């Protein structure tokens, strides 16, 4: 908690986007050592400071100290990070979709039951977060373990001769159909 407060306090002294970039490079290791909730508060404070620097508005870094992570289904107080200067990737969670994916046969061999596998290469990495549930495909337990042990998931899929992203998209559209025009 003290490290989080220290990192947020350091943001007050930044006067340019170049200083912000230098600070981010120096503070990354420290931020990554924090628990997830504290790391998210530092990330939010940095994004707010960076946004203020880019638009010459007064910063709201002090406000970030008091933020708490929203709990439960209501996220009305959360910030839409997709409209920021440096947008954050959205990570969609849908348990029903994951359950429906797990009911499908394995994408490689057709065996059942299957595990829902999140395609790690489909989105940029994030501290302690899986990719969005829209990039989920069914794999039997054996293939699921194999793909995790491979190290390079994209190469594993290429070797298998399968494009899992098209299947993931098709499964997503099954549970989340596009509106009719």
C-alpha positions in Angstrom: 0.0 0.0 0.0 2.9 2.4 0.8 4.5 1.6 -2.5 1.2 2.2 -4.3 0.9 5.6 -2.6 4.6 6.4 -3.4 4.1 5.6 -7.1 0.9 7.7 -7.3 2.6 10.6 -5.5 5.5 10.5 -8.0 3.0 11.2 -10.8 2.3 14.7 -9.5 5.8 15.8 -10.5 5.5 14.8 -14.1 5.2 17.8 -16.5 5.4 16.2 -19.9 4.6 13.1 -21.8 8.3 12.4 -22.1 8.7 12.5 -18.3 5.7 10.2 -18.1 7.2 7.7 -20.5 10.5 7.7 -18.5 8.6 7.3 -15.2 6.6 4.4 -16.6 9.8 2.6 -17.7 11.4 3.1 -14.3 8.3 2.2 -12.2 7.1 -0.8 -14.2 8.9 -3.4 -12.1 7.7 -1.8 -8.9 4.2 -1.6 -10.1 4.2 -5.2 -11.2 5.2 -6.3 -7.7 2.0 -4.8 -6.3 -1.2 -6.8 -5.7 -3.7 -6.6 -8.6 -6.0 -4.0 -7.1 -3.1 -1.6 -6.2 -1.5 -2.1 -9.6 -4.7 -1.2 -11.2 -4.9 2.0 -9.2 -1.4 3.0 -10.2 -2.3 2.2 -13.9 -5.4 4.3 -13.6 -3.6 7.2 -12.0 -0.9 7.1 -14.7 -3.5 7.0 -17.5 -5.3 10.0 -15.9 -2.0 11.9 -15.6 -1.1 11.1 -19.1 -4.5 12.2 -20.4 -4.2 15.4 -18.5 -0.7 16.0 -19.9 -1.9 15.4 -23.4 -4.9 17.8 -23.0 -3.3 20.3 -20.6 -6.1 19.8 -18.1 -5.5 19.7 -14.3 -4.7 16.2 -13.1 -6.9 14.1 -10.9 -4.2 11.9 -9.5 -5.3 12.5 -5.9 -8.7 11.1 -6.9 -7.1 7.8 -7.9 -5.9 7.1 -4.4 -9.5 6.9 -3.1 -10.8 4.7 -5.9 -11.8 1.2 -5.0 -12.3 -1.6 -7.5 -16.0 -2.0 -8.3 -17.5 -5.2 -7.0 -20.4 -7.2 -8.2 -22.4 -6.7 -11.4 -22.8 -2.9 -11.2 -19.9 -1.1 -12.8 -21.6 2.3 -13.3 -18.6 4.1 -11.6 -16.0 2.5 -13.8 -14.1 4.4 -16.5 -14.5 3.5 -20.1 -10.8 3.0 -20.9 -11.5 2.4 -24.6 -11.8 6.2 -25.1 -8.5 7.1 -23.4 -5.5 8.4 -25.4 -3.9 5.0 -24.7 -7.0 2.7 -24.7 -7.0 -0.4 -22.6 -8.1 -3.7 -24.1 -11.5 -4.8 -23.0 -11.7 -8.2 -21.4 -15.3 -9.5 -21.7 -16.4 -12.1 -19.2 -19.4 -14.4 -19.9 -19.7 -17.6 -17.9 -22.6 -18.9 -20.0 -20.5 -18.6 -23.1 -17.6 -20.4 -21.5 -20.0 -23.2 -20.4 -21.5 -23.5 -23.9 -17.9 -23.7 -25.4 -17.1 -26.5 -23.0 -20.1 -28.5 -24.3 -18.6 -28.6 -27.8 -16.2 -31.4 -29.0 -12.5 -30.8 -28.9 -11.4 -28.7 -31.9 -8.4 -30.9 -32.6 -9.7 -34.5 -32.1 -13.4 -34.2 -31.5 -13.4 -35.9 -28.1 -15.7 -35.0 -25.2 -15.8 -33.6 -22.6 -13.8 -30.5 -23.5 -12.3 -27.7 -21.5 -12.8 -24.1 -22.6 -9.4 -22.8 -23.6 -8.6 -19.0 -23.8 -6.4 -18.3 -26.9 -3.6 -16.4 -25.2 -2.2 -15.0 -28.4 -5.5 -13.4 -29.4 -5.1 -10.2 -27.2 -2.2 -8.3 -25.7 -1.0 -9.5 -22.3 -2.3 -7.9 -19.1 -1.1 -8.3 -15.6 -2.9 -11.3 -14.1 -5.7 -11.3 -16.6 -6.9 -13.9 -19.2 -7.9 -12.9 -22.6 -11.5 -12.1 -23.2 -14.0 -14.9 -23.2 -14.8 -14.2 -26.8 -11.5 -15.9 -27.7 -12.5 -19.3 -26.1 -12.4 -22.6 -27.9 -13.1 -26.2 -26.8 -10.1 -28.6 -26.2 -10.0 -32.0 -24.7 -7.9 -32.3 -21.5 -5.0 -33.8 -23.3 -4.8 -31.1 -26.0 -5.4 -28.4 -23.5 -2.4 -29.5 -21.4 -0.3 -29.9 -24.6 -1.1 -26.4 -25.8 -0.2 -24.9 -22.4 3.1 -26.9 -22.3 4.1 -25.8 -25.8 5.3 -22.3 -24.8 4.4 -20.8 -28.2 0.7 -21.3 -28.7 0.5 -19.6 -32.1 3.2 -22.0 -33.4 1.4 -25.0 -31.9 -1.8 -24.1 -33.7 0.1 -23.5 -37.0 1.7 -27.0 -36.6 -1.8 -28.5 -36.0 -3.0 -26.8 -39.2 -6.0 -25.1 -37.4 -7.0 -21.5 -37.2 -8.7 -21.4 -33.8 -9.7 -17.7 -34.0 -12.3 -18.5 -36.7 -13.9 -21.1 -34.5 -13.7 -18.8 -31.5 -15.5 -16.1 -33.5 -18.2 -18.5 -34.7 -18.8 -19.8 -31.2 -19.0 -16.2 -29.9 -21.6 -15.3 -32.6 -23.6 -18.4 -31.6 -24.1 -17.1 -28.1 -23.9 -13.3 -29.0 -25.6 -13.0 -32.4 -25.2 -9.7 -34.3 -28.4 -7.7 -34.4 -30.5 -8.1 -37.6 -30.6 -5.1 -39.9 
